Amino acid sequence: MGRTQRGVKGIVIQAAQIIFSRYGFKKTTMNEIAKETHLAKSSIYHYFRSKEEIFEAIIEKEIMTLMEDLHQAIDTVNAPQEKLRAFFKTRLQAMQKATNFYGAILDEYFEYYSYIEGMRKKLDAQEMKYLKGILVEGIKAGEFAVEDIDAIMVGFHAILRGIEYYYMAVEKRVEKIAEIQDALLRVLFRGILIR
């Protein structure tokens, strides 16, 4: 019985992600991807016209996986404060995984920046929806004191994107992500003022 189309595409995407991480996008060839998948190059071309198309499929897969992970993390807890904690934790952990991949292909990331940002609009919209839902729920439950939900949502989102950019483009490593996550959540829930 032959492999399904989805199965073969998944194998190619997974293998290409490994190869791109190892050699970078520009140095990777379709031959290397074929070798990693144990498929003929012609078979890969049946599903993807180019390595650029494979790269785009990887980005789309990463974004869809993160959206699913966020949904699942938020759904597993009940209290608004725990939902916000789960949101930040999941988002920062996903960033940690992504930094390993994007760090290896940093030049290509910025070359494909407009495409990636276009794909991320879906993720950004979903993240904002989750944040708004959590904040509204927290206000209704009397747990959060928020005067301007939209401003807080934009601020949270900007913080996450800023951390992501810093660790991907500047630091290029994410060993301290757990410490940053804990510090961010402490400030978020307790503030920085001595009371």
LUMKOL-517457 format. One line per 5 residues: their letters; for each residue y negated, x negated, z negated of C-alpha. Coordinates in nm, 3 decimals. Each point is the difference from the previous one (the first is absolute). Layout:
<rs>
A	Y/X/Z; ...
</rs>
This chain:
<rs>
MGRTQ	0.000/0.000/0.000; -0.338/-0.147/0.105; -0.301/-0.048/-0.220; -0.258/0.276/-0.007; -0.344/-0.061/0.145
RGVKG	-0.159/0.022/-0.344; 0.260/-0.241/-0.137; -0.062/-0.263/0.268; -0.377/0.033/-0.035; 0.033/-0.044/-0.375
IVIQA	0.212/-0.313/0.046; -0.255/-0.149/0.241; -0.295/0.082/-0.229; 0.171/-0.149/-0.305; 0.101/-0.317/0.186
AQIIF	-0.343/-0.042/0.159; -0.168/0.029/-0.339; 0.214/-0.288/-0.127; -0.074/-0.213/0.307; -0.375/0.078/-0.001
SRYGF	-0.013/-0.092/-0.370; 0.179/-0.328/0.070; -0.184/-0.119/0.312; -0.307/0.220/0.034; -0.055/0.250/0.277
KKTTM	-0.121/-0.236/0.274; 0.286/-0.249/-0.038; 0.269/0.268/-0.011; 0.182/0.070/0.326; 0.210/0.296/0.108
NEIAK	0.293/-0.244/0.022; -0.030/-0.074/-0.372; -0.015/0.371/-0.082; 0.307/0.060/0.219; 0.185/-0.283/-0.173
ETHLA	-0.084/0.142/-0.346; 0.118/0.350/0.101; 0.314/-0.122/0.184; -0.112/0.217/0.292; -0.062/-0.093/0.362
KSSIY	-0.368/-0.042/0.081; 0.038/0.269/0.267; 0.118/0.242/-0.271; -0.315/-0.064/-0.202; -0.216/0.055/0.308
HYFRS	0.169/0.338/0.038; -0.168/0.107/-0.327; -0.314/-0.216/-0.009; -0.203/-0.120/0.298; -0.138/-0.305/-0.184
KEEIF	-0.020/-0.179/-0.332; -0.345/0.158/-0.042; 0.168/0.340/0.005; 0.251/-0.120/-0.259; -0.287/-0.127/-0.216
EAIIE	-0.168/0.341/0.022; 0.328/0.167/-0.101; 0.019/-0.228/-0.306; -0.352/0.097/-0.108; 0.077/0.369/0.047
KEIMT	0.325/-0.034/-0.199; -0.180/-0.178/-0.286; -0.266/0.271/-0.019; 0.253/0.285/0.009; 0.210/-0.169/-0.269
LMEDL	-0.304/-0.041/-0.226; -0.095/0.366/0.046; 0.352/0.106/-0.097; 0.004/-0.240/-0.299; -0.333/0.134/-0.127
HQAID	0.117/0.359/0.030; 0.323/-0.075/-0.183; -0.171/-0.201/-0.277; -0.254/0.274/-0.069; 0.265/0.273/0.008
TVNAP	0.218/-0.171/-0.262; -0.261/0.035/-0.279; -0.184/0.302/-0.140; -0.313/-0.103/-0.190; -0.310/-0.077/0.214
QEKLR	-0.051/-0.335/-0.178; 0.359/-0.100/0.081; -0.046/0.117/0.360; -0.307/-0.223/0.036; 0.190/-0.289/-0.157
AFFKT	0.294/0.060/0.240; -0.240/0.015/0.295; -0.164/-0.335/-0.081; 0.328/-0.169/-0.088; 0.171/0.114/0.322
RLQAM	-0.302/-0.089/0.212; -0.031/-0.349/-0.146; 0.374/-0.067/0.025; -0.008/0.104/0.366; -0.292/-0.237/0.052
QKATN	0.204/-0.279/-0.158; 0.283/0.056/0.250; -0.239/0.032/0.293; -0.188/-0.319/-0.090; 0.317/-0.202/0.050
FYGAI	0.025/0.134/0.357; -0.370/0.008/0.089; -0.060/-0.343/-0.154; 0.238/-0.149/0.257; -0.174/0.173/0.290
LDEYF	-0.357/-0.010/-0.127; -0.159/-0.105/0.331; 0.180/0.279/0.181; -0.096/0.247/-0.274; -0.367/-0.050/0.077
EYYSY	0.069/0.001/0.374; 0.167/0.340/-0.043; -0.242/0.111/-0.270; -0.141/0.298/0.191; 0.349/0.126/0.084
IEGMR	0.121/-0.046/-0.358; -0.309/0.170/-0.139; 0.054/0.289/0.240; 0.354/0.037/-0.131; -0.125/-0.029/-0.357
KKLDA	-0.231/0.299/0.037; 0.306/0.217/-0.058; 0.085/-0.195/-0.315; -0.362/-0.001/-0.120; -0.024/0.378/0.041
QEMKY	0.327/0.050/-0.188; -0.106/-0.236/-0.279; -0.329/0.186/-0.040; 0.188/0.330/-0.012; 0.230/-0.132/-0.275
LKGIL	-0.291/-0.142/-0.199; -0.200/0.322/0.026; 0.300/0.210/-0.107; 0.064/-0.224/-0.302; -0.367/-0.002/-0.103
VEGIK	-0.036/0.378/0.033; 0.320/0.051/-0.200; -0.126/-0.241/-0.269; -0.335/0.177/-0.026; 0.169/0.341/-0.030
AGEFA	0.233/-0.138/-0.270; -0.297/-0.139/-0.193; 0.129/-0.359/0.038; -0.266/-0.138/0.238; -0.379/0.014/-0.024
VEDID	-0.108/-0.035/0.362; -0.337/0.121/0.124; 0.033/-0.092/0.368; 0.359/0.008/0.126; -0.089/-0.118/0.350
AIMVG	-0.187/-0.306/-0.131; 0.290/-0.095/-0.230; 0.253/0.043/0.284; -0.202/-0.226/0.228; -0.042/-0.254/-0.282
FHAIL	0.374/-0.008/-0.078; 0.083/-0.035/0.366; -0.255/-0.280/0.048; 0.143/-0.187/-0.300; 0.350/0.016/0.144
RGIEY	-0.112/-0.109/0.346; -0.206/-0.283/-0.151; 0.295/-0.128/-0.202; 0.220/0.028/0.309; -0.243/-0.197/0.217
YYMAV	-0.055/-0.268/-0.265; 0.369/-0.066/-0.053; 0.090/0.020/0.366; -0.286/-0.196/0.156; -0.135/-0.222/-0.277
EKRVE	0.263/-0.067/-0.264; 0.304/0.057/0.229; 0.230/0.044/-0.300; 0.050/0.280/-0.245; 0.170/-0.148/-0.307
KIAEI	-0.253/0.156/-0.239; 0.011/0.350/0.144; 0.169/0.147/-0.312; -0.274/-0.146/-0.222; -0.271/0.138/0.231
QDALL	0.169/0.339/0.002; 0.015/0.009/-0.383; -0.360/-0.120/-0.039; -0.125/0.252/0.255; 0.180/0.288/-0.171
RVLFR	-0.128/-0.107/-0.346; -0.359/0.002/0.127; 0.059/0.325/0.184; 0.130/0.185/-0.306; -0.190/-0.174/-0.282
GILIR	-0.312/-0.148/0.160; -0.146/-0.338/-0.090; -0.241/0.103/-0.276; 0.086/-0.055/-0.364; 0.005/0.338/-0.171
</rs>
